[in-house]
Amino acid sequence: MRPWLGWPARRLLFSSVAMVALVATACSRDPRPGTPEAAAEGERYMRQMSDTLATDRALSFTTTEILEGVEPTREKRPLHFSRRVIVRRPNGLLFELHGSGGTELEVAAYYDGETLSLRGDVGKVWAQTDVPGTLDEMLDDVARRFSLPVPVADVIYSSPYDAFLGGNARGGFVGRETIDGVECVELAYDDAFVEIRLWIPTSGQALPRRLEIAYKQVPGKPISQMTFTSWNLDIEVDDGMFTFQPPQDYSRIAVEEFVAGHGSSGAAAPAPPGAVDPIGPVPQ
């Protein structure tokens, strides 16, 4: 016969049971995926995230990313890299990409409200072009002229809600998942170009925790996954962060050559911002 539990053990047991009951109750209230209620729930979280991001003049974050690049043999080869991003609204952007796990990649991009400058440390090259004076205009401009959408652009736009969903995306709430100890809602959307899954915490600040993109119009349908960390919505910025000075021993090349040399095949162009990866690893 099992001995009676002492009070501390009973309290722990009852607390655990109560927690399981609360989680089960919360999940039972979740809408069924594919229903109008799920679409409305997804929109609620998307608007919370968009409002949180759009109200900050300056912010920064980092990502760890995995991209299943597709070789000519149709073999999927995972590429690993990290990204550091600093945003100043409406006219400043800096991001740096660093390869890991055998991926050779060292790239930086600077936007100062007038020019976009690209630096590739592996080949010691740089490129620069004149661009419009706001982040939204710049992101649209380089996507159109160079098939160069920025992969985290949907987070950077002045209205992330509109950038993610546009007018044609369909989807909404599909479930819950815990990522690095944080409970998140999982949202899923798709349009003609991509299928997107986005994870947003259920409590605290509504900031993206993970973003997964499947490129529907690229052969092999490669998948890019970004996990967001180190969010800072109170970062101090100055003009020097977004000003580019080319190193003396680097060679200037055309933006088109820079993009081609860093993996952009144009296979998915034209595409909306965020549909293909720009500088560094891209779906082939």
N, C-alpha and C positions, 0 to 999 in steps of 0.2 A: 504494500500500500504506500502511495506517495505521501510523504510527510507534509503537514500543513506549512504553508509559506509564512515566514515572519512578516511583520508589518512593513519594513522597508522594501522587501521583495514584492509584497502585494501591491504597495503603492507604485513601484516601478512597472509591475505588470498591468495595473489598471491604467496608468498613464500611457503605456504603449498601446493598449487596446483603444483608449480614447483617441489617440493620435490617428490610428488606422481608421477609426470611425469617421473622424473629421475629413481625412483625405478621401475616403470612399464617398462621403456626402458631397464634397466639392466636385469630385469626378462625376457623380450621378447628375449633377446640375449642368454639366457641360453639354452643349448642343451636339446633335449628331452631325458629323461631317457631311457636307453636301446640301444641307438644309439652309433656308433663308436665315434661320437663327445663327447658324455657324458663320455665314457671311457677315451678319451684323456684329457678331462677337469679334471676328477678325478685324473688321473695320474699326471697332472701338480701340483695340490694341494698336493698330496701325496709326490711328490719329493721335493716341497718347505718345507713341514714339516720335512721330513727326513733330508734334508740338514741343516735346522736350528738346529735340535737336535744333529746331528752327529758331528757338528763342535765344540761343546762345550766340554771342558775337564771335567768340573764339572757343575752340575745343581741340582736343587731341585724343588719339587712341592708337592702339597697336593691334595688329592681327597676326595670327599664325595661319598659314594657308597651305592647302594641298590641292594641286591641280592634276587631274588625270589627263595628261597630254596624250595625243594620239599620233603615233609614228606612221610613216607611209605604209608599213606592214600591217597597220590596224592594231598594233599592240599598244595597250594602255600603259603608259609609264608615269608613275606618280612623281610630281615635282613638289619640293617642299621649300617654302620661303616664308619670311616674315616681312611685315610692312609697318612703318611708323608714319603717322599722318598728323599734320597740324593744319587746322583750318582757321582762317580769319575772314569773316563775312564783312563786306560782299566781295572782296578782291584779293584774297591771299590763300595760297595753298603750297604746302611742302609735303612730299612723301619720299620715303627711302625704302628700297627693297633689298633684302639680304637673303641670299640662298642658304639652304641648310640641307643636310642629309645627302650630299653629293650634287646638289643643284648649284651650278656656277652662275651666280647672279649678284651684281652690285650695281644698282641703278638709283638715281635720284631725279626728282622733278620739282621745278620751282615755278610758281606763278605769282607775279607781283602786280597784277592789274593791267599790265601792258604787254608783257611777253611771257611765253612758256618756254622754259629752258630744260633740257634733258641732258643728264650726265651718265655715261656708262663707264664704270671704273675698270671692268675686265678688259675692254678694248681700248681704253683711254681715248674716248671720243665724247663730243658734246654736240648738241643741236639747239637751235632757237628759232622761234617764229613769233611774229606779232599776233596778238589775240585780243578779243573784246575785253571790256573793262569790268565785267562781273563774273563770278564763278559759274553761274548758270549759263551765261552766254559763251564763256570759254569752253566749258565741257561740251556744249552742243557744237561749237565751231570745230574743235579738233576731232570730234567724232565724225563730222561731215567731211572735213577736208582730208583727214589722214586715216580714216577708219580706226580712230584712236580713242574709244571710250575708256574712261577711268573705271576700274572694276568696283571701287567703293563709292562711285559717283552718287548712287541713290541715297547714301547717307549724307552726302555733302551738299546736295541741292538745297535751295532755300525752302522747298516744300518736299521733304522726303516722302510724304504720303503720295503726292502726285507722281513723283519720280518712280516709286515702286509700282504703283498700280496703274498709272496712266488712265486711258479710257477703255482699254480692252482686256485688262487682266481679270481673270475669274478665279474665285476660291474663297478661302476664309480659314476659320479654326478647324484643325484636324486632330488635336490631342495635346497632351502634356508630356514633358520630359525633363529630367534633372540633368543639368550640365555643370560639371565641376561643383557640385553641391548646391546649385541654385535651381529652384523649380521654375520652369519656363512653359509658356504656351507655345505650341508649334502651329504656325500658319503656313498655308500652301497656296500658291497662285501660279497661273500660267497664262502665256499669251502666244503669239505666233513665233516668237524668237526663243523664249526661255521658259523653263519651269523653275520656280523659286520656292525654297523653304526657308522660313525665318523663325528664329526662336527669340522670344522676348520674356524677361522675368515677370512673374506674376505679382511680385511686390517690389517696392523700392522704385528707383528711377527706370522709366521705360526706355532702356537703351538696348540696342541689338546685342544679343549674346552670341549668336551664330547665324551665318547666312550660307545657304547652299544653292548653287546655280547649275542647272543642266542646260547645255547649249543645244537646242533642238535642231538647229539648221546646220550644225557642224557635223561632218561624217564621224561616226562613232559615238556621238552624243556625249562628249566628255563632261566631267563634273568638277566644279570648283567649290571648295568649302573654306569659309573664313570664320575663324573663331576670334571674337573681339575681346580685348582685355585693356586694362589701364586707361579707362575713360577718365578724362579730366575736362570738366566744363568750366573751370576757373583759371585756365592757363593764361599767363602773361605773354603777350606777343609783341614784337616790334618789326619794323620794316626789314631789318637785316636778316630775319629768318627766311624771307621770301626772295631775297636778292641773290642772284647767281653771279659768281665770278669764275670764269673758266680757268682751270689749272693750266699753267704755262706749258706743260709737256703733253697736253691733250690736243687732239686734232678736231677741227670743226667739220661736221658733215651735215647734209641735208636731213630734215626731219623724216622725210620718206625713207632715206637710207638707214637712219637710226631705228625706225620702226621695223623695217625689213630685217635688219641685223639682229634685232632682239626678239624675233620669233613671230611677228605678225604676218600671217599669210593672206589676210584679207578674205579668208574663206567664209566668214560670217558677215561680211560687210555687204550693203549697209545694215547697221543694226542700232538699236537704241542704246543710250548710255547704260553701261553695266552689262550689256549682253556678251561682250567679248573682253578679254583681258588685254591691256594695251602694251605696256612697257614691261619687258621681262617675259615670263612664260605665258603662252597663249595657246588656246586650242588650235590644232592644225587641221 
